[in-house]
Amino acid sequence: MNLQGHLLYIDITQICGIGCAFCMYSDKHKSGMSMELSTLARENLSALINAADVKRISISGEGEPLNNAKVFHEILRLSEGGKCFEFITSGFLPHDKMVDFYETTNRIVLRNGDTCNIRLSADSNHIEKVKWRAHGLSLDYLRTRRPAGLSFSFRSIDTDRDFTRDYLVSELARWGIHAIIEHHNALEDVLIADVEHFNIDYKNLVYPAPGTPAGYLNLYDYIKAIEGKVNKRFTFGSLNPSPLANGMDLTVKPNGDVYLYGIESQRLGNIHFNHVRWEHLASYVRETPLVRALYTQPLTDLLARFDNMEPVQSILAKANNPYWLVKELANHDGLLEQLVPA
């Protein structure tokens, strides 16, 4: 079982004041915690970040990561160079503060020889709740300051993709930036401003509420779209385009707990108390029947054993995301284990 091209997610806060209706972490936002880095946490994150097989380090949160920008910049400073970071945000800060954040981030990654992509949420759930919108500001900052270490992209969970498209084009026009959007595939558009291209990634809406407009993909259509994007069957782990082998997806929570992304019924340690290394995690993936099955067997093949079985069919109809699906199956005794081939 070959594992290469790992993705490291670090959730640095649970604090958020935006209040998106779809958010699965809203119960944690008012009383939740933000990550702090102990000596052992720094040692663990440094080892995870600087491993040769890590393709990207994605910084986000169970809240808005700008609420813990200090720790984000501390994490950037752990890099020994040549790494691709990503920061996923609503960009809610006043514009002068947002520019200060970009300047500090750019300065750190340039000093280390890294890059950082800023992924800005651009859907109706975020836009209607954010006073200081960073989309036009960010591309204006890019064309006027030319920060060599930063790039920008956009993300959306809208069922109505025309909202995202129309919003970005009109918002950029307010900044004197002419943009057009080209459809790329079921999960991606490309925004073209002058000669520069910016990705727009669409994520599937999880647990659509009653009355949600049509347009979101069901679970199987979403998996099919992902398979078309990477040209291979969908399994868990970090999907790399064919013919590359897949890697591990690792999530570090604000309290330091470590999980394989989407398989969060099995805690693997804590960066404040345990030594966490990729080689130990790879052994766990290979030797644990459930994880090995999820990492090696196409998910739709595993789900076929649940045909016409309740309550699984109800869960499948609501989750609309393979990673949330496994979380839901874990809440029902015995269901998750049935994914393991006999």
Rosetta silent file (secondary structure, phi, psi, omega in degrees, C-alpha in Angstrom):
SEQUENCE: MNLQGHLLYIDITQICGIGCAFCMYSDKHKSGMSMELSTLARENLSALINAADVKRISISGEGEPLNNAKVFHEILRLSEGGKCFEFITSGFLPHDKMVDFYETTNRIVLRNGDTCNIRLSADSNHIEKVKWRAHGLSLDYLRTRRPAGLSFSFRSIDTDRDFTRDYLVSELARWGIHAIIEHHNALEDVLIADVEHFNIDYKNLVYPAPGTPAGYLNLYDYIKAIEGKVNKRFTFGSLNPSPLANGMDLTVKPNGDVYLYGIESQRLGNIHFNHVRWEHLASYVRETPLVRALYTQPLTDLLARFDNMEPVQSILAKANNPYWLVKELANHDGLLEQLVPA
SCORE:     score description
SCORE:     0.000 S_00000001
   1 L     0.000  107.199 -177.470    0.000    0.000    0.000 S_00000001
   2 L   -87.802  133.420  178.990    1.782    3.099   -1.277 S_00000001
   3 L  -128.042  121.346  179.755    1.071    6.423    0.454 S_00000001
   4 L  -152.582  153.563  179.648    2.427    9.687   -0.931 S_00000001
   5 L    73.431   63.485 -175.513    1.434   13.340   -1.171 S_00000001
   6 E   -81.102  154.980  176.700   -0.088   13.901    2.276 S_00000001
   7 E  -119.618  125.655 -179.063   -2.432   16.724    3.246 S_00000001
   8 E  -110.009  116.174  174.550   -2.198   18.246    6.726 S_00000001
   9 E   -98.712  131.614  174.966   -5.210   20.148    8.068 S_00000001
  10 E  -124.426  111.367  178.735   -4.680   22.264   11.163 S_00000001
  11 E   -89.895  111.990 -169.048   -7.842   23.665   12.755 S_00000001
  12 L   -98.949   -5.055  178.352   -6.608   26.568   14.864 S_00000001
  13 E  -160.309  155.936  169.325   -9.829   27.873   16.421 S_00000001
  14 L  -107.901   -2.039 -174.711  -13.460   27.172   17.219 S_00000001
  15 L   -80.941  130.955  177.705  -14.287   30.870   17.606 S_00000001
  16 L  -159.223  136.899  177.974  -16.545   32.399   14.954 S_00000001
  17 L  -114.408   10.946 -175.663  -19.061   35.225   14.934 S_00000001
  18 L   -79.996  -48.295  173.435  -20.351   34.857   11.378 S_00000001
  19 L    80.687   47.642  176.769  -23.087   32.304   12.066 S_00000001
  20 L   -68.268  136.924 -175.737  -23.611   30.408    8.827 S_00000001
  21 L   -63.358  -29.627 -174.913  -26.781   28.335    8.950 S_00000001
  22 L   -82.695  -11.331 -166.859  -25.078   25.261    7.485 S_00000001
  23 L   -65.439  131.718 -178.959  -22.152   25.145    9.935 S_00000001
  24 L   -86.293   -2.060 -177.838  -21.740   21.868   11.782 S_00000001
  25 L  -115.108   14.041 -172.861  -19.633   23.489   14.525 S_00000001
  26 H   -61.195  -26.841  179.993  -21.949   26.326   15.537 S_00000001
  27 H   -68.768  -14.300 -177.399  -22.455   24.874   19.007 S_00000001
  28 H  -100.334   -9.069 -166.588  -18.757   25.497   19.733 S_00000001
  29 L   -68.594  -34.521 -176.352  -18.419   29.055   18.458 S_00000001
  30 L   -84.565  -33.440 -176.130  -19.287   31.036   21.593 S_00000001
  31 L  -115.916    8.260 -174.881  -17.533   28.929   24.199 S_00000001
  32 L   -73.698  178.846 -174.977  -14.976   27.130   22.058 S_00000001
  33 L  -113.889  164.742  172.452  -11.221   27.205   22.274 S_00000001
  34 E  -119.414  148.165 -177.805   -8.335   28.378   20.115 S_00000001
  35 L   -67.450  139.437  166.817   -5.121   26.471   19.578 S_00000001
  36 L  -124.652  153.139 -174.304   -2.013   27.346   21.523 S_00000001
  37 L  -107.175  112.210  171.704    1.366   25.775   20.832 S_00000001
  38 L   -79.150  174.088  178.820    3.204   23.964   23.583 S_00000001
  39 H   -60.607  -45.571  179.575    6.838   22.939   23.166 S_00000001
  40 H   -68.262  -35.109  177.464    5.860   19.393   22.168 S_00000001
  41 H   -61.573  -41.808  177.282    3.139   20.707   19.842 S_00000001
  42 H   -62.121  -42.347  179.759    5.739   22.782   18.013 S_00000001
  43 H   -62.589  -44.692 -179.737    8.003   19.751   17.728 S_00000001
  44 H   -65.755  -47.798 -178.794    5.188   17.588   16.355 S_00000001
  45 H   -64.237  -37.730  177.645    3.879   20.168   13.901 S_00000001
  46 H   -60.724  -44.382  179.376    7.396   20.911   12.690 S_00000001
  47 H   -64.816  -41.220 -179.785    7.976   17.211   11.970 S_00000001
  48 H   -68.117  -43.067 -177.613    4.611   16.862   10.208 S_00000001
  49 H   -66.656  -42.729 -170.148    5.005   20.040    8.148 S_00000001
  50 H   -90.417    2.204  175.216    8.578   19.448    7.028 S_00000001
  51 L   -63.396  145.177 -173.990    8.229   15.810    5.982 S_00000001
  52 L   -64.004  -30.937 -174.294    9.112   15.302    2.317 S_00000001
  53 L   -86.798    6.211  179.103    5.770   13.683    1.392 S_00000001
  54 E   -85.191  120.694 -178.265    3.579   16.589    2.538 S_00000001
  55 E   -90.618  -28.029 -177.272    2.054   18.330   -0.469 S_00000001
  56 E  -158.722  145.491  173.689    0.032   21.004    1.371 S_00000001
  57 E  -116.548  114.651 -174.678   -0.661   22.373    4.835 S_00000001
  58 E  -106.090  120.592 -178.312   -4.195   23.748    5.093 S_00000001
  59 E  -104.333  121.617  179.953   -5.009   26.093    7.972 S_00000001
  60 E  -147.258 -143.531  179.418   -8.657   26.505    8.818 S_00000001
  61 L  -174.308  170.073  164.733  -10.833   25.947   11.835 S_00000001
  62 L   -85.920   12.411  176.410  -14.042   24.775   13.328 S_00000001
  63 L  -150.584 -155.506 -179.449  -14.461   28.544   13.376 S_00000001
  64 L   -93.425  114.436 -173.460  -12.894   31.528   11.592 S_00000001
  65 H   -65.516  -18.795  174.990   -9.069   31.148   11.583 S_00000001
  66 H   -62.260  -20.284  177.323   -8.485   34.905   11.467 S_00000001
  67 H   -71.900   -7.189  176.819   -9.519   34.824   15.130 S_00000001
  68 H  -138.432   46.222 -177.430   -6.218   33.064   15.834 S_00000001
  69 H   -61.126  -30.167 -179.938   -3.917   34.656   13.266 S_00000001
  70 H   -58.423  -46.700 -179.937   -1.079   34.749   15.807 S_00000001
  71 H   -70.711  -33.414  174.464   -0.874   30.943   15.928 S_00000001
  72 H   -56.691  -47.466 -179.632   -1.216   30.741   12.143 S_00000001
  73 H   -68.334  -32.100  173.975    1.902   32.859   11.786 S_00000001
  74 H   -63.978  -40.149  178.489    3.653   30.764   14.453 S_00000001
  75 H   -64.933  -42.525  177.512    2.857   27.653   12.411 S_00000001
  76 H   -56.418  -38.897 -176.236    4.248   29.270    9.241 S_00000001
  77 L   -70.741  -12.053  178.021    7.506   29.939   11.063 S_00000001
  78 L   -77.108  -15.486 -176.233    7.927   26.194   11.777 S_00000001
  79 L   -70.942  143.564  174.873    8.574   25.507    8.096 S_00000001
  80 L   -99.017    7.146  172.909   12.077   24.756    6.871 S_00000001
  81 L   111.125  153.299  176.625   11.169   25.854    3.350 S_00000001
  82 L    77.710   21.419 -176.551    9.647   24.639    0.104 S_00000001
  83 L  -109.167  150.876  177.193    6.139   24.128    1.495 S_00000001
  84 E  -105.271  114.765  176.768    2.711   25.085    0.158 S_00000001
  85 E  -102.040  160.515  177.733    0.385   26.532    2.784 S_00000001
  86 E  -141.431  138.958  179.251   -3.293   27.358    2.448 S_00000001
  87 E  -128.089  117.983 -175.212   -5.429   29.627    4.635 S_00000001
  88 E  -102.395  121.578 -169.930   -9.224   29.284    4.380 S_00000001
  89 E  -151.923  158.305  169.833  -11.124   32.353    5.565 S_00000001
  90 L   -83.454  -15.561  179.772  -14.155   34.586    5.206 S_00000001
  91 L    65.284   44.229 -168.445  -11.769   37.570    5.202 S_00000001
  92 L   -83.616   -7.435 -175.453  -13.970   39.476    7.638 S_00000001
  93 L   -68.384  153.423  169.839  -11.417   41.955    9.011 S_00000001
  94 L   -53.369  151.371 -168.880  -11.532   45.678    8.167 S_00000001
  95 H   -59.424  -38.083  179.867   -9.517   46.268    5.026 S_00000001
  96 H   -66.312  -37.191  177.546   -6.503   47.854    6.689 S_00000001
  97 H   -69.454  -35.459  178.976   -6.254   44.929    9.123 S_00000001
  98 H   -66.157  -41.135  177.345   -6.655   42.465    6.269 S_00000001
  99 H   -64.037  -40.409  176.572   -3.792   44.090    4.374 S_00000001
 100 H   -59.927  -41.691  178.331   -1.643   43.947    7.511 S_00000001
 101 H   -61.499  -45.219  178.392   -2.437   40.234    7.763 S_00000001
 102 H   -62.274  -42.515 -177.810   -1.430   39.679    4.129 S_00000001
 103 H   -63.502  -43.736  178.837    1.787   41.638    4.556 S_00000001
 104 H   -65.060  -44.406  179.588    2.841   39.656    7.614 S_00000001
 105 H   -60.523  -47.187 -179.578    1.947   36.358    5.976 S_00000001
 106 H   -61.184  -41.274 -179.152    3.839   37.234    2.800 S_00000001
 107 H   -62.493  -41.734 -178.482    6.897   38.318    4.744 S_00000001
 108 H   -67.919  -48.443 -175.992    7.067   35.022    6.677 S_00000001
 109 H   -67.280  -34.816  177.532    6.577   32.699    3.709 S_00000001
 110 H   -65.750  -41.284 -179.989    9.100   34.598    1.588 S_00000001
 111 H   -62.347  -33.961 -178.515   11.675   34.418    4.351 S_00000001
 112 H   -88.600  -13.838 -174.606   11.168   30.639    4.574 S_00000001
 113 L    80.453   32.743  179.745   10.945   29.987    0.846 S_00000001
 114 L  -112.390 -179.344  170.579    7.294   28.887    1.007 S_00000001
 115 E  -132.881  159.531  176.168    4.026   29.953   -0.609 S_00000001
 116 E  -142.210  125.583  173.793    0.543   30.503    0.816 S_00000001
 117 E   -96.142  128.076  176.181   -2.766   30.481   -1.012 S_00000001
 118 E   -94.931  115.907  179.783   -5.560   32.502    0.606 S_00000001
 119 E  -102.978  113.985 -175.196   -8.919   30.817   -0.094 S_00000001
 120 E   -98.648  127.717  175.266  -11.777   33.239    0.410 S_00000001
 121 E   -65.631  131.764 -175.657  -15.331   32.039    1.020 S_00000001
 122 L  -137.873   53.470  178.502  -17.580   33.500   -1.666 S_00000001
 123 L  -125.853  168.240 -173.636  -21.051   32.083   -1.080 S_00000001
 124 H   -64.543  -28.211  179.469  -24.304   33.572    0.129 S_00000001
 125 H   -62.731  -37.969 -178.942  -23.913   32.066    3.605 S_00000001
 126 H   -89.191  -45.211 -171.632  -20.785   34.131    4.234 S_00000001
 127 H   -57.448  -43.415 -175.477  -21.300   37.190    2.043 S_00000001
 128 L   -69.849  -12.725 -176.867  -24.536   38.319    3.657 S_00000001
 129 L  -109.853   -2.690 -175.544  -22.928   38.214    7.100 S_00000001
 130 L  -108.421  117.791 -179.445  -19.563   39.859    6.384 S_00000001
 131 L   -72.798  -47.395 -177.798  -19.395   43.662    6.529 S_00000001
 132 L   -98.852   99.748 -174.835  -15.800   44.016    5.292 S_00000001
 133 L   -89.893  133.707 -169.035  -15.580   41.885    2.175 S_00000001
 134 L  -101.499    1.896 -171.964  -12.087   40.937    1.105 S_00000001
 135 H   -69.231  -53.324  176.857  -12.572   39.626   -2.436 S_00000001
 136 H   -66.787  -42.574  177.488  -12.058   42.828   -4.381 S_00000001
 137 H   -54.062  -43.546 -173.162   -9.548   44.086   -1.836 S_00000001
 138 H   -67.056  -43.832  179.791   -7.480   40.914   -2.204 S_00000001
 139 H   -74.234  -28.980  172.384   -7.149   41.009   -5.971 S_00000001
 140 H   -66.701  -42.432  175.647   -6.485   44.755   -5.838 S_00000001
 141 H   -59.321  -41.226 -178.975   -3.777   44.064   -3.246 S_00000001
 142 H   -63.734  -43.121 -176.216   -2.361   41.382   -5.540 S_00000001
 143 H   -78.096  -23.984 -178.368   -2.141   43.662   -8.592 S_00000001
 144 H   -95.291  -35.962 -177.033   -0.770   46.682   -6.714 S_00000001
 145 H   -97.688  -24.644 -178.583    1.585   45.086   -4.164 S_00000001
 146 L    50.027   59.163  179.097    2.567   41.923   -6.067 S_00000001
 147 L   -69.481  113.650 -171.239    3.271   39.805   -2.950 S_00000001
 148 L   -67.028  -22.010 -177.194    5.572   37.096   -4.277 S_00000001
 149 L   -95.178   -6.103 -174.065    4.640   34.558   -1.608 S_00000001
 150 E  -113.415  148.705  167.279    0.834   34.819   -1.824 S_00000001
 151 E  -136.579  169.266 -176.229   -1.844   33.661   -4.226 S_00000001
 152 E  -134.092  147.343  172.709   -5.638   33.832   -3.991 S_00000001
 153 E  -149.928  177.707 -175.301   -8.566   31.569   -4.800 S_00000001
 154 E  -131.988  156.138  178.277  -12.233   31.290   -3.857 S_00000001
 155 E  -140.486  153.493 -176.710  -14.533   28.633   -2.434 S_00000001
 156 E  -151.310  144.209  170.512  -18.297   28.223   -2.214 S_00000001
 157 L  -114.155   19.701 -179.087  -20.883   25.840   -0.806 S_00000001
 158 L   -68.664  138.858  169.091  -23.743   27.531   -2.657 S_00000001
 159 L   -73.935  -30.143  178.794  -26.335   25.406   -4.376 S_00000001
 160 L   -97.869   93.731 -176.078  -26.880   28.388   -6.678 S_00000001
 161 H   -68.117  -21.997  176.904  -23.514   28.842   -8.331 S_00000001
 162 H   -63.246  -28.451  176.008  -24.760   31.852  -10.233 S_00000001
 163 H   -60.667  -51.247 -179.596  -24.781   33.707   -6.914 S_00000001
 164 H   -59.922  -46.218 -178.489  -21.044   33.124   -6.463 S_00000001
 165 H   -62.312  -49.395 -177.552  -20.291   33.942  -10.089 S_00000001
 166 H   -65.738  -40.349  179.868  -22.393   37.119  -10.181 S_00000001
 167 H   -61.152  -49.223 -176.687  -21.143   38.289   -6.806 S_00000001
 168 H   -63.171  -43.305 -179.745  -17.461   37.940   -7.686 S_00000001
 169 H   -62.973  -44.854 -177.860  -17.798   39.652  -11.060 S_00000001
 170 H   -71.823  -38.368 -179.685  -19.776   42.584   -9.626 S_00000001
 171 H   -67.048  -40.798  177.954  -17.631   42.931   -6.501 S_00000001
 172 H   -66.814  -34.636  178.155  -14.403   42.978   -8.508 S_00000001
 173 H   -61.452  -31.787  177.816  -15.917   45.562  -10.877 S_00000001
 174 L   -64.415  -21.819  178.435  -16.326   47.879   -7.867 S_00000001
 175 L  -100.614   11.277  179.015  -12.536   47.758   -7.559 S_00000001
 176 L    75.375   22.728 -178.228  -12.005   48.449  -11.244 S_00000001
 177 L  -110.752  115.391  177.254  -11.168   44.821  -12.017 S_00000001
 178 L   -82.876  125.728 -177.455  -12.841   43.321  -15.084 S_00000001
 179 E  -134.944  148.602  169.893  -13.422   39.616  -14.584 S_00000001
 180 E  -128.420  158.916 -179.151  -15.128   36.776  -16.382 S_00000001
 181 E  -124.467  130.241  177.994  -15.818   33.280  -15.109 S_00000001
 182 E  -111.992  134.524  175.259  -15.412   30.106  -17.112 S_00000001
 183 E   -70.809  133.335 -178.361  -16.962   26.782  -16.124 S_00000001
 184 E  -109.798  -53.432  174.182  -14.259   24.145  -15.705 S_00000001
 185 E  -158.661 -171.221 -174.059  -15.976   21.054  -14.303 S_00000001
 186 L   -62.702  -20.116 -176.795  -18.691   20.056  -11.836 S_00000001
 187 L  -119.462    3.307 -175.041  -16.626   21.245   -8.872 S_00000001
 188 E  -144.690  138.722  162.984  -14.558   24.073  -10.320 S_00000001
 189 E  -116.824  167.873  173.216  -14.832   27.376  -12.136 S_00000001
 190 E  -125.965  125.541  174.702  -11.980   29.658  -13.169 S_00000001
 191 E   -93.253  127.258 -179.002  -12.147   33.402  -12.634 S_00000001
 192 E  -113.366  119.030  177.416  -10.107   35.313  -15.218 S_00000001
 193 E  -123.565  114.936 -170.025   -9.069   38.878  -14.390 S_00000001
 194 L    58.284 -117.780 -179.841   -6.879   40.434  -17.067 S_00000001
 195 L  -108.709    4.262 -176.630   -4.520   37.523  -17.825 S_00000001
 196 E   -94.658  145.175 -177.749   -4.530   35.999  -14.343 S_00000001
 197 E  -114.297  137.766 -179.266   -6.528   32.915  -13.397 S_00000001
 198 E  -133.070  127.501 -178.461   -8.079   32.220   -9.989 S_00000001
 199 E   -73.325  145.404  168.338   -9.736   28.949   -9.020 S_00000001
 200 E  -121.767  114.486 -179.277  -13.244   28.768   -7.602 S_00000001
 201 E  -102.008  135.006  178.688  -13.832   25.473   -5.776 S_00000001
 202 E  -108.872  127.104  176.164  -17.338   24.262   -4.969 S_00000001
 203 L  -105.682  149.168 -177.692  -17.968   22.018   -1.968 S_00000001
 204 L   -74.349  142.030  178.796  -21.138   20.039   -1.520 S_00000001
 205 L   -70.857  124.187 -179.181  -23.746   21.307    0.898 S_00000001
 206 L   -91.920  133.913  178.894  -23.895   19.064    3.971 S_00000001
 207 L    51.604   60.844  178.838  -27.292   18.329    5.500 S_00000001
 208 L   -57.688  132.334 -179.303  -29.378   20.626    3.262 S_00000001
 209 L   -72.045  156.343  175.227  -32.242   22.085    5.257 S_00000001
 210 L   -55.674  135.212 -179.350  -35.855   21.547    4.174 S_00000001
 211 L    88.583   -0.350  176.931  -36.695   24.020    1.441 S_00000001
 212 L   -61.110  132.899 -179.927  -33.088   24.378    0.239 S_00000001
 213 L   -57.129  151.250  176.921  -33.158   25.331   -3.469 S_00000001
 214 L   -63.494  156.309  176.507  -32.351   22.617   -5.952 S_00000001
 215 L   136.029  -26.411  178.618  -28.826   22.439   -7.263 S_00000001
 216 L   -74.908  155.498  178.800  -26.728   20.610   -4.718 S_00000001
 217 L   -85.735  143.271  170.582  -25.334   17.215   -5.633 S_00000001
 218 L   -76.107  174.606 -173.267  -26.448   14.101   -3.847 S_00000001
 219 H   -57.233  -45.785 -175.394  -23.737   11.949   -2.305 S_00000001
 220 H   -70.416  -36.738  176.704  -23.235    9.700   -5.306 S_00000001
 221 H   -68.201  -35.713  177.973  -23.158   12.570   -7.801 S_00000001
 222 H   -65.395  -44.979  177.381  -20.657   14.400   -5.595 S_00000001
 223 H   -61.309  -42.296  178.933  -18.399   11.343   -5.468 S_00000001
 224 H   -61.296  -39.159  178.861  -18.720   10.968   -9.239 S_00000001
 225 H   -65.724  -40.273  177.412  -17.693   14.602   -9.702 S_00000001
 226 H   -64.060  -41.885  179.842  -14.627   14.107   -7.500 S_00000001
 227 H   -62.848  -37.374  177.090  -13.713   10.984   -9.465 S_00000001
 228 H   -66.646  -32.467 -179.035  -13.946   12.923  -12.709 S_00000001
 229 H   -70.700  -39.888 -175.674  -11.658   15.597  -11.303 S_00000001
 230 H  -102.937   -5.424  177.244   -8.879   13.191  -10.232 S_00000001
 231 L    61.372   42.814  174.354   -9.510   10.489  -12.853 S_00000001
 232 L  -161.252  165.764  178.381   -9.736    7.627  -10.345 S_00000001
 233 L   -67.903  149.383 -177.379  -12.236    5.981   -8.016 S_00000001
 234 L   -81.761  124.634  168.086  -12.949    7.796   -4.757 S_00000001
 235 L  -128.574  170.964  172.407  -11.362    6.448   -1.595 S_00000001
 236 L   -72.922  171.960 -173.039  -10.527    8.150    1.682 S_00000001
 237 L    96.328  174.931 -178.860   -7.120    9.748    2.066 S_00000001
 238 E   -80.707  110.974 -175.338   -5.675   12.643    0.121 S_00000001
 239 L   -76.021  117.741  174.573   -6.744   12.095   -3.483 S_00000001
 240 L  -106.553  142.383 -176.846   -3.946   12.763   -5.944 S_00000001
 241 L   -56.678  143.904  175.454   -4.685   12.747   -9.681 S_00000001
 242 L   -57.775  139.615   11.480   -4.102    9.489  -11.510 S_00000001
 243 L   -98.371   15.294 -178.531   -1.598    7.851  -11.857 S_00000001
 244 L   -68.326  146.804  172.594   -0.180    9.149   -8.553 S_00000001
 245 L   -71.098  157.518  178.708   -0.782    7.172   -5.376 S_00000001
 246 L   -84.718  162.202  178.487   -2.947    8.780   -2.706 S_00000001
 247 E  -113.780 -166.946  176.123   -1.664   10.146    0.568 S_00000001
 248 L   -96.365  146.104  171.618   -2.929   10.538    4.091 S_00000001
 249 E  -107.463  114.350 -178.258   -5.321   13.271    5.209 S_00000001
 250 E  -116.567  135.126  178.193   -4.491   14.293    8.763 S_00000001
 251 E  -117.053  130.788  172.608   -6.494   16.696   10.909 S_00000001
 252 E  -111.607  120.518 -176.285   -5.219   18.426   14.039 S_00000001
 253 L   -82.985  164.318 -178.660   -8.037   19.916   16.125 S_00000001
 254 L   -55.441  -29.593  178.568   -7.821   23.145   18.183 S_00000001
 255 L   -86.132    0.101  178.443   -7.237   21.132   21.383 S_00000001
 256 L    97.332   -7.418  178.232   -4.414   19.212   19.692 S_00000001
 257 E   -62.597  145.232 -175.151   -6.287   15.956   19.071 S_00000001
 258 E  -117.902  131.665  178.175   -5.177   14.143   15.907 S_00000001
 259 E  -139.730  156.827  163.240   -7.446   12.244   13.500 S_00000001
 260 E   -76.443  132.771 -172.999   -7.408   10.989    9.960 S_00000001
 261 L   -56.068  127.332  178.627   -9.684   13.388    8.118 S_00000001
 262 L    85.866  -13.884  179.562  -13.245   12.125    8.013 S_00000001
 263 E  -114.321   61.659 -168.773  -12.514    9.139   10.285 S_00000001
 264 L   -93.017   15.334  170.585  -12.913   11.062   13.489 S_00000001
 265 L   -84.401   -8.325 -176.260  -14.330    8.226   15.521 S_00000001
 266 L  -125.660   98.389  178.898  -10.739    7.079   16.076 S_00000001
 267 L   -74.397  133.076 -173.480   -8.490    9.533   17.918 S_00000001
 268 L  -104.836   -5.075 -179.077   -4.814    8.907   17.127 S_00000001
 269 E   148.449 -169.509 -179.821   -3.128   11.071   19.736 S_00000001
 270 E  -145.790  132.250 -174.440   -2.609   14.672   20.770 S_00000001
 271 L   -67.701  -13.818  178.277    0.225   16.970   19.702 S_00000001
 272 L   -88.687  -16.053 -172.434    0.612   18.263   23.275 S_00000001
 273 L  -128.697  -18.422 -175.816    1.101   14.827   24.866 S_00000001
 274 L  -124.645  157.265  170.518    2.195   12.300   22.213 S_00000001
 275 L   -85.778  123.542 -175.471    4.850   12.075   19.548 S_00000001
 276 L  -118.887  119.548 -178.978    3.040   12.198   16.189 S_00000001
 277 L  -136.346  150.328 -177.566    4.885   11.206   13.002 S_00000001
 278 H   -60.067  -38.190 -176.916    3.780   10.293    9.490 S_00000001
 279 H   -65.069  -34.988  176.650    5.501    6.910    9.570 S_00000001
 280 H   -69.191  -38.236  178.742    3.507    5.856   12.646 S_00000001
 281 H   -66.675  -38.540  178.679    0.299    7.039   11.015 S_00000001
 282 H   -62.358  -40.143  176.860    1.086    5.109    7.829 S_00000001
 283 H   -62.473  -40.413  178.785    1.460    1.929    9.878 S_00000001
 284 H   -62.151  -44.150  179.285   -1.892    2.619   11.495 S_00000001
 285 H   -60.484  -43.924 -176.354   -3.560    3.049    8.081 S_00000001
 286 H   -71.456  -30.814 -170.347   -2.093   -0.199    6.790 S_00000001
 287 H  -100.888  -10.259 -178.022   -2.827   -2.264    9.892 S_00000001
 288 L   -98.261  115.517 -171.729   -6.311   -1.063   10.909 S_00000001
 289 H   -53.209  -46.868 -178.484   -9.003   -2.956    8.955 S_00000001
 290 H   -63.142  -47.650 -177.382  -11.564   -0.139    8.798 S_00000001
 291 H   -66.641  -42.881  178.687   -9.062    2.520    7.796 S_00000001
 292 H   -59.485  -41.282  178.458   -7.328    0.263    5.296 S_00000001
 293 H   -62.670  -46.428 -179.128  -10.701   -0.507    3.694 S_00000001
 294 H   -65.752  -30.085 -178.930  -11.628    3.172    3.452 S_00000001
 295 H   -84.846  -19.117 -174.194   -8.203    4.033    2.027 S_00000001
 296 H  -117.612  -22.002 -176.605   -8.037    1.216   -0.532 S_00000001
 297 L  -105.739  133.083  176.173  -11.606    0.327   -1.564 S_00000001
 298 L   -52.645  132.278 -173.783  -13.826    2.655   -3.629 S_00000001
 299 H   -61.690  -38.684 -178.847  -16.390    4.090   -1.242 S_00000001
 300 H   -64.541  -30.400  175.856  -19.354    3.425   -3.518 S_00000001
 301 H   -68.325  -40.998  178.203  -18.368   -0.263   -3.611 S_00000001
 302 H   -65.269  -37.441 -178.088  -18.278   -0.374    0.189 S_00000001
 303 H   -72.121  -17.776 -178.368  -21.633    1.376    0.408 S_00000001
 304 H   -60.643  -26.589  179.462  -23.250   -1.184   -1.890 S_00000001
 305 H   -70.347  -10.750  179.582  -23.525   -3.548    1.088 S_00000001
 306 H   -99.527    7.374 -178.223  -25.971   -1.037    2.613 S_00000001
 307 L   -53.403  128.959  176.288  -28.429   -1.108   -0.308 S_00000001
 308 L    64.806   17.480  179.933  -32.002   -0.855    0.985 S_00000001
 309 L  -102.788  125.302  172.532  -30.823   -0.864    4.604 S_00000001
 310 L   -96.238  145.983    7.763  -32.261    1.615    7.071 S_00000001
 311 L   -89.481   11.249 -174.948  -31.148    3.869    8.733 S_00000001
 312 H   -61.978  -40.492 -178.091  -28.210    4.014    6.300 S_00000001
 313 H   -63.714  -34.600  175.811  -30.326    5.123    3.361 S_00000001
 314 H   -66.557  -39.644  178.001  -31.667    8.034    5.408 S_00000001
 315 H   -65.242  -43.669  179.383  -28.115    9.016    6.344 S_00000001
 316 H   -59.835  -36.776 -177.129  -27.001    8.794    2.709 S_00000001
 317 H   -71.483  -21.976 -174.737  -29.842   11.066    1.651 S_00000001
 318 H  -104.806  -35.022 -170.362  -28.859   13.804    4.114 S_00000001
 319 H   -67.042  -46.435  176.462  -25.091   13.779    4.527 S_00000001
 320 L    58.976   13.670  178.781  -24.184   14.587    0.892 S_00000001
 321 L  -150.969  126.270 -173.493  -20.500   14.439    1.752 S_00000001
 322 H   -61.693  -31.544 -178.174  -18.485   11.221    2.131 S_00000001
 323 H   -73.628  -38.576  176.165  -16.488   12.497    5.114 S_00000001
 324 H   -72.220  -29.185  177.398  -19.588   13.550    7.049 S_00000001
 325 H   -59.085  -46.497 -178.540  -21.224   10.272    6.065 S_00000001
 326 H   -65.182  -36.832  176.131  -18.609    8.255    7.942 S_00000001
 327 H   -60.233  -40.489 -179.887  -19.031   10.510   10.980 S_00000001
 328 H   -69.470  -42.255  178.743  -22.747    9.772   10.937 S_00000001
 329 H   -60.501  -33.823 -179.384  -22.281    6.024   10.505 S_00000001
 330 H   -66.368  -19.749  179.885  -19.968    6.075   13.525 S_00000001
 331 L   -82.680   -2.820  179.955  -22.873    7.347   15.645 S_00000001
 332 L  -118.609  119.643 -174.546  -24.818    4.124   15.036 S_00000001
 333 L   -53.911  124.486  172.103  -23.507    1.006   16.740 S_00000001
 334 L    87.263  -16.876 -175.826  -22.053   -1.506   14.330 S_00000001
 335 L   -68.441  -46.608 -175.515  -22.744    0.322   11.059 S_00000001
 336 H   -61.925  -39.392 -178.935  -19.256    1.633   10.412 S_00000001
 337 H   -64.540  -23.162  179.699  -17.673   -1.769   10.976 S_00000001
 338 H   -71.728   -9.408  174.895  -19.908   -3.222    8.264 S_00000001
 339 H   -73.737  -18.772 -176.580  -17.883   -1.272    5.699 S_00000001
 340 L   -78.573  121.907  177.829  -14.959   -3.639    6.258 S_00000001
 341 L   -59.950  143.899 -179.243  -14.987   -6.474    3.687 S_00000001
 342 L   -67.870    0.000    0.000  -15.198   -9.932    5.240 S_00000001
